[in-house]
Amino acid sequence: MKKITFFLLGLFGMLGCVSEPTFDVIPYIGFNSARILTKTSSDLLGNTTKRDSLILTINFQDGDGDLGLTQDDYKKLILIQPNLRTFDVDLYVKKKGTYIKSTPSFPLGGNHFQRYKEGDKPGPIEGTIDFSINFDYNNFSGIPYLTGKKDTIRFDIWITDRALHKSNVVQSNDIVLFGN
């Protein structure tokens, strides 16, 4: 019985010594996955639109936990960085085996209007972020090099925190759009 008691006390002592992780204040990301949900919708006139909703998922770590925005955060930061996007991507389209950077006429990235840590007390956080980008089968104008027929694309992805620290850049896997 004494041996079991000492073992349990030792086990609880070790568990009590687990410290919180230390991450850099500059966010670090890793590519997790990309998945496509193909949807069809109709407008009031009966016109149907087919759309690939691409969901990019990344893993993140941040030492001070200042990821995500409230509307108030955005209003303050937009004065400092007018084109602020907390989730940003560069799009590449594969043509004849080579990726060509496509610069759409509108930004594909955007902002996450949710904070990933409650309160303002700094501290490490880690988790995943999902970000959705829609591609319409009938209207992909404004995105150079897309044909609308089984286009292979990939993304370079990075995030920005409230202190305007930019993360490392990760590359997605190959993604086939307009395949259904």
C-alpha positions as CSV (number, residue, x, y, z in Angstrom):
1,M,0.0,0.0,0.0
2,K,2.9,2.4,0.8
3,K,4.4,1.8,-2.7
4,I,1.1,2.7,-4.3
5,T,0.7,5.9,-2.2
6,F,4.3,7.1,-3.1
7,F,3.7,6.2,-6.8
8,L,0.4,8.3,-6.8
9,L,2.0,11.2,-5.0
10,G,4.9,11.2,-7.4
11,L,2.5,11.0,-10.4
12,F,0.5,13.9,-9.1
13,G,3.7,15.9,-8.4
14,M,4.8,15.4,-12.0
15,L,1.5,16.4,-13.4
16,G,1.5,19.6,-11.3
17,C,4.8,20.6,-12.8
18,V,3.6,20.7,-16.4
19,S,4.3,24.2,-17.6
20,E,2.5,26.0,-20.4
21,P,4.3,25.9,-23.8
22,T,6.4,28.7,-25.0
23,F,5.9,29.9,-28.5
24,D,7.3,32.9,-30.4
25,V,5.1,36.0,-30.4
26,I,5.4,35.9,-34.2
27,P,2.7,33.4,-35.2
28,Y,3.8,30.1,-36.7
29,I,1.5,28.1,-39.0
30,G,1.5,24.7,-40.7
31,F,-0.7,23.6,-43.6
32,N,-3.4,21.1,-42.4
33,S,-5.8,20.4,-45.2
34,A,-7.9,21.7,-48.1
35,R,-11.4,20.4,-48.8
36,I,-14.0,21.3,-51.4
37,L,-17.7,21.3,-50.9
38,T,-19.6,21.7,-54.2
39,K,-22.9,23.4,-53.8
40,T,-25.7,24.4,-56.2
41,S,-28.1,27.2,-55.4
42,S,-30.9,29.0,-57.2
43,D,-31.8,32.7,-57.3
44,L,-35.4,34.1,-57.3
45,L,-35.5,33.9,-61.2
46,G,-34.7,30.2,-61.1
47,N,-31.1,30.6,-62.4
48,T,-28.8,28.0,-60.8
49,T,-25.3,28.6,-59.8
50,K,-22.8,25.9,-59.1
51,R,-20.0,26.8,-56.6
52,D,-16.9,25.1,-55.2
53,S,-16.5,26.2,-51.6
54,L,-12.9,25.6,-50.8
55,I,-12.0,25.3,-47.1
56,L,-8.4,25.8,-46.2
57,T,-7.3,24.6,-42.7
58,I,-4.1,25.6,-41.0
59,N,-2.5,24.9,-37.6
60,F,-1.2,27.8,-35.6
61,Q,0.9,28.6,-32.6
62,D,1.2,32.1,-31.1
63,G,3.2,33.1,-28.0
64,D,1.1,36.0,-26.9
65,G,-2.3,34.9,-28.1
66,D,-3.1,38.0,-30.1
67,L,-4.7,36.3,-33.1
68,G,-8.1,37.3,-34.5
69,L,-10.0,40.6,-34.4
70,T,-13.0,42.2,-32.9
71,Q,-14.7,45.0,-35.0
72,D,-13.0,47.5,-32.6
73,D,-9.6,46.0,-33.2
74,Y,-10.2,46.2,-37.0
75,K,-11.2,49.9,-36.8
76,K,-7.9,50.7,-34.9
77,L,-5.6,48.6,-37.1
78,I,-7.1,49.6,-40.5
79,L,-5.7,53.1,-39.8
80,I,-2.2,51.7,-39.4
81,Q,-2.5,49.1,-42.2
82,P,-5.2,50.1,-44.7
83,N,-5.2,46.7,-46.6
84,L,-5.3,44.6,-43.4
85,R,-6.1,40.9,-43.8
86,T,-5.5,38.5,-41.0
87,F,-5.7,35.5,-43.3
88,D,-3.9,36.0,-46.6
89,V,-3.2,33.9,-49.6
90,D,-1.4,34.0,-52.9
91,L,-3.1,31.9,-55.6
92,Y,-1.1,29.9,-58.2
93,V,-2.7,28.1,-61.2
94,K,-1.0,25.1,-62.8
95,K,-0.4,25.5,-66.5
96,K,1.5,22.9,-68.5
97,G,3.0,21.5,-65.3
98,T,4.2,24.9,-64.0
99,Y,2.5,27.1,-61.4
100,I,1.8,30.7,-62.5
101,K,0.9,33.3,-59.9
102,S,-2.6,34.6,-60.4
103,T,-3.5,38.0,-59.2
104,P,-7.2,38.2,-58.9
105,S,-9.0,41.6,-59.3
106,F,-10.3,41.1,-55.7
107,P,-8.5,39.8,-52.6
108,L,-9.1,36.2,-51.8
109,G,-7.9,36.5,-48.2
110,G,-9.8,38.3,-45.4
111,N,-10.2,38.8,-41.7
112,H,-11.2,36.5,-38.9
113,F,-13.6,38.5,-36.7
114,Q,-13.2,36.3,-33.6
115,R,-10.5,36.4,-31.0
116,Y,-8.8,33.0,-30.4
117,K,-8.0,33.9,-26.8
118,E,-10.4,35.5,-24.3
119,G,-9.3,38.7,-22.6
120,D,-6.2,40.8,-23.2
121,K,-3.8,38.8,-20.9
122,P,-0.9,37.6,-23.1
123,G,-0.3,33.9,-23.2
124,P,0.4,31.0,-25.6
125,I,-2.3,29.6,-27.8
126,E,-2.4,26.9,-30.5
127,G,-5.2,25.4,-32.6
128,T,-6.6,25.5,-36.2
129,I,-8.1,28.1,-38.4
130,D,-10.6,27.3,-41.2
131,F,-10.9,29.8,-44.0
132,S,-13.4,29.5,-46.9
133,I,-13.0,30.8,-50.5
134,N,-15.8,30.4,-53.0
135,F,-15.3,29.8,-56.7
136,D,-18.3,30.0,-59.0
137,Y,-18.5,27.6,-62.0
138,N,-20.2,30.3,-64.1
139,N,-18.2,33.3,-63.1
140,F,-14.5,33.1,-62.4
141,S,-13.7,36.3,-64.3
142,G,-11.2,38.4,-62.4
143,I,-9.1,35.4,-61.6
144,P,-6.4,35.1,-64.3
145,Y,-5.6,31.6,-65.7
146,L,-8.7,29.8,-64.5
147,T,-10.6,27.9,-67.2
148,G,-13.5,26.5,-65.2
149,K,-12.6,22.9,-66.1
150,K,-10.7,20.9,-63.6
151,D,-8.2,23.7,-62.8
152,T,-5.3,22.7,-60.5
153,I,-4.4,25.4,-58.0
154,R,-2.4,25.8,-54.9
155,F,-2.0,28.6,-52.3
156,D,0.8,30.3,-50.3
157,I,-0.9,31.1,-46.9
158,W,0.1,33.4,-44.0
159,I,-1.6,35.1,-41.1
160,T,-1.1,38.4,-39.3
161,D,-1.8,39.0,-35.6
162,R,-3.0,42.2,-33.9
163,A,0.5,43.4,-33.4
164,L,0.9,43.1,-37.2
165,H,3.4,40.3,-36.9
166,K,3.2,38.2,-40.1
167,S,3.6,34.4,-39.7
168,N,5.8,32.2,-41.9
169,V,4.3,31.3,-45.3
170,V,3.0,27.7,-45.9
171,Q,2.1,26.1,-49.2
172,S,-1.1,24.1,-49.7
173,N,-1.3,20.8,-51.5
174,D,-2.6,20.7,-55.1
175,I,-6.4,21.4,-55.3
176,V,-8.6,20.6,-58.3
177,L,-11.4,23.1,-58.8
178,F,-14.4,22.7,-61.0
179,G,-14.1,18.9,-61.0
180,N,-17.7,18.0,-60.3
